[in-house]
Amino acid sequence: MFRLQGSKVLAVEMAGDAVKAKNGSMVAYDGQMAFKKLSGGGEGLRGMVTRRLTGEQMTVMEVRGHGTCWFADRASEINLVTLQGDKLYVEASNLLATDAGLRTGTTFTGLRGASQGNGLFTTTVEGHGQAAITSDGPAVVLRVTPQYPLSVDPGAYVAHQGSLRQSFQSGVTFRTFLGEGGGEAFQIRFEGDGLVYVQPSERNTIAGDV
Amino acid sequence: MTAHSGQPGHPGQAGQPGRPGAGPVVYDPVTLPADDNVNNYTFCVELKGNEWFLQKGKMIAYYGAIEFNGIGHGRLDRLVRTSFHSPLHASDWVVASGSGKMLLADRAFDVNSYDLDDGNLTIRSGNLLAFQPSLALKQSIVPGFLTLIGTGRFVAASNGPVVFMEPPIRVDPQALVGWADCPSPCHHYDHGYLTGVLGGLRALTGLGGVSGEEHQFEFVGTGTVLLQSTETLMPEQHTGAVPPEPGVPGSGAPGAAGPAAGLPRLPGQLGDLQRRFGL
């Protein structure tokens, strides 16, 4: 059972079950806990190979035991995500913990990843259960429906879930090259049905200065 | 000037800590507030065919059809003429126009909106995020500051929540965000560090102890002073150069400001040493 203690610490109560968490993110626990590093993100040999090949590295540990375990990562804000059979797409560096029952994997993101400076691949989380993702400042959760598509700055994008199509939208015109650009040269456009997590801060991206 | 605190007017804030069981609030274009805070760090602007000025790169997401244009753009010339009077740093600002809802945020700093009613406000350049074109933006003659004049709403970021104070007051230079409706501040130095040879040596070397609070900005008159709750400054935004004319502060022109010829001034020194020794 995941619960937030304050906004920057995740408390997980366990009764013999397990969670997967970012390596080294445990800050405290009571009761009996065992920590085991999972190679290749706990996705077996195939996961090890794909994560090595795609550069979407994720060092994960499995925590199993009885009691409460607290997790935190560099004082960043934590957001809880509940998955009911749908798929969460998140950068490996923003994924703090997942229920052990959730499957994780990697997927190709194309231009969006490149525009964020995060590489061409991202991590997926799938199944039924809870996950915790981190963001710089509390994330705003925005719903996308077919009549309300959403455009997001690549630097502020954290994660999304549901069945969303993403396309890359560029505001680059001849004016950008004259130094009179709109400052928002690239956006990711989400269409379909789902949720998008946006943080109130922008990573440095190529598009940031255009 | 009226301020709107970071807390939105309705319950159920996204990312609200310490409320077990309650999931995160999910926003869509209907539930997003109009021209108000979504949470302490995010502000939502509603556009219905009107325009907003915003600093480059502060938009994080938007619904609807919104266009971002650099303000050198010909179609916006009229707008620039009426509400943008700092052509020398125009490239840092864009105009958002169209219809929809747009979220603004700045490096996870606190964000607040303020209403000016036929008033004026001077603000540190790095803190101003966005404003309505019914306000006019001008460079302040205090270097590094901008002044907004008129009626309308603007959005400013601060490192930690903003505190409002009324003059007469002396404030720490690093905590100052801006001031509204009152005369520009002047410097204030503690008397003990200004007088005598010992005071001079102490200010120069730090020997004998400095508290770090020997220098303040002093406000008098009536108005409001805005302070942030930390002394960590937000990175400064370049306000553009001023014309190199005599009499213009910060222009570096001869006869403007600056020490008279003589001994070079050492860093950290409050007054010229030769004057202190009566030479």
Interface residues (C-beta under 8 A of the other chain):
Chain A: R3 L4 Q5 G6 S7 K8 E77 N79 L80 T82 D136 G137 P138 A139 V140 V141 L142 R143 T145 Y148 P149 L150 S151 V152 D153 G155 A156 G171 R175 L178 G179 E180 G181 G182 G183 E184 L195 V196 V198 Q199 P200 S201 E202 G208 D209
Chain B: A14 G15 P17 G18 R19 P20 G23 P24 V25 V26 Y27 D28 P29 V38 N39 N40 Y41 T42 Q55 K56 G57 M59 I60 A61 Y62 Y63 I66 E67 F68 N69 G70 I71 G72 H73 S91 V94 L103 A105 D106 R107 A108 V111
